[in-house]
Amino acid sequence: MKPLRIAVLGAGLVGRRHIQTIRALPMVAELVAVADPVADPAQFDLGGAGWFADSRQMLDQIKPEAVIIATPNNLHVSQGLMCCERGIHFLVEKPVTASLREAQVLTRACADSGVKNLVGHHRRYLSVAREAKRLIDEGALGALVAASVLWATRKPDDYFDTSWRTQPGGGPLLINAIHEIDMLRYLCGEVRSVGGLASHARRHFAVEDTAAALFEFDNGCLATLICTDAGFSPWTMEQGSLENPRFPHSGQSAYRLVGTRGSLELPVLRHWCASLPDEIGWDRSIAATNLAVAYRDPFQAQLEHFQRLVRLDEPPVVSVRDGANTLTATLAVLQSGREGRRRSLFEKERS
Ligand SMILES: NC(=O)c1ccc[n+]([C@@H]2O[C@H](COP(=O)([O-])OP(=O)(O)OC[C@H]3O[C@@H](n4cnc5c(N)ncnc54)[C@H](O)[C@@H]3O)[C@@H](O)[C@H]2O)c1
């Protein structure tokens, strides 16, 4: 299979990781250009790729066949539309767009143009997440009853020197917990209703520093999610899974999934079930098995999937439309908190 001729828009925190991933997988993708009006090209191993300050000029001059959009959220829609207009396939970082209205516009443009699209919910490519999905689908836990998820860590104070991070949209719900909400949709099914509460009691910024959410899924499963960037704990997917080298490994699980026949901790992948087959009940012994799966860098697995999506028509793991549903469920946590009532989702799609 031919490598993708790929360009990256935005060479910030996550753009750098995409550039490194492309450079590490020459059989999968060739980096043909990077566009960023501010970053310093000398800081990157570009392997001969061109550097542009202007994204539009780069697209028209280099004509890449695929693009990774790793720019601030408010640029995702316009840059996605630029790709659609030019027939360029794209992977856009999460959240798919800054608003639901923009997500609708981009979904329509993708459908009209036929451009292949993917949203960077890279956590779905973690081997432990895939194994959890396989176990759930095969019924290893019985019927899924409930899930409990924590994302709790303390961001350093200078993280908030960048002013957008103190404003609505820059908080742990849309930056971090959106990955957990996407993972809950992956493991538990589509969200039927959402309740939420947000607090800014610790940092006093306009944006939340802590949020609590309650999810109801189509299959009747219920889940709770707590996220905070103001509390110090070992319980984030990043610390438990090795997925991000910047997070020291805690080896702790952030997810507990509970089914009628057993339970699962993630990302440690510890499976709890009856010590004696079919001896299930609160007066019966329960035992844990640590399951092992080989670690794969999720950004590398995502890039390989992007190549197959473009070359072989593999269905997208998270399309723009699917990313919009994750955004809907995430924003509903904040809306529910503001309105003081639970919100039903996707009613039109169900009727
Ligand atoms: N998948 C993940 O785990 C993950 C992690 C972090 C960020 N993200 C997402 O990635 C995106 C970028 O986040 P970040 O933390 O890397 O931000 P960042 O601020 O570190 O980087 C953004 C870069 O985009 C550049 N830029 C601004 N305008 C541009 C334009 N018109 N054309 C090209 N480049 C432009 C900026 O100069 C900057 O270098 C956001 O959508 C964010 O939510 C995803």
The ligand as an ORCA input file, in Angstrom:
! r2SCAN-3c Opt
* xyz 0 1
  N      -5.888     13.905     20.897
  C      -5.392     14.463     21.971
  O      -5.042     13.820     22.935
  C      -5.213     15.953     22.008
  C      -4.303     16.494     22.919
  C      -4.132     17.879     22.927
  C      -4.865     18.673     22.054
  N      -5.767     18.102     21.197
  C      -6.527     18.943     20.268
  O      -5.619     19.363     19.250
  C      -5.906     20.698     18.864
  C      -4.658     21.549     19.099
  O      -4.372     21.552     20.469
  P      -2.894     21.856     21.026
  O      -2.933     21.578     22.478
  O      -1.885     21.183     20.148
  O      -2.857     23.440     20.802
  P      -1.569     24.353     20.646
  O      -2.027     25.719     20.975
  O      -0.412     23.760     21.378
  O      -1.227     24.230     19.065
  C      -2.013     24.793     18.049
  C      -1.090     25.230     16.929
  O      -1.906     25.674     15.833
  C      -1.243     26.797     15.256
  N      -2.152     27.583     14.451
  C      -2.936     28.626     14.832
  N      -3.629     29.092     13.765
  C      -3.272     28.332     12.703
  C      -3.644     28.314     11.337
  N      -4.535     29.184     10.843
  N      -3.080     27.392     10.512
  C      -2.166     26.507     11.000
  N      -1.770     26.484     12.287
  C      -2.328     27.373     13.126
  C      -0.683     27.556     16.453
  O       0.356     28.443     16.063
  C      -0.183     26.409     17.323
  O       1.162     26.094     17.048
  C      -7.105     21.129     19.679
  O      -8.258     20.904     18.924
  C      -7.063     20.213     20.880
  O      -8.337     19.997     21.456
  C      -5.922     16.771     21.148
*
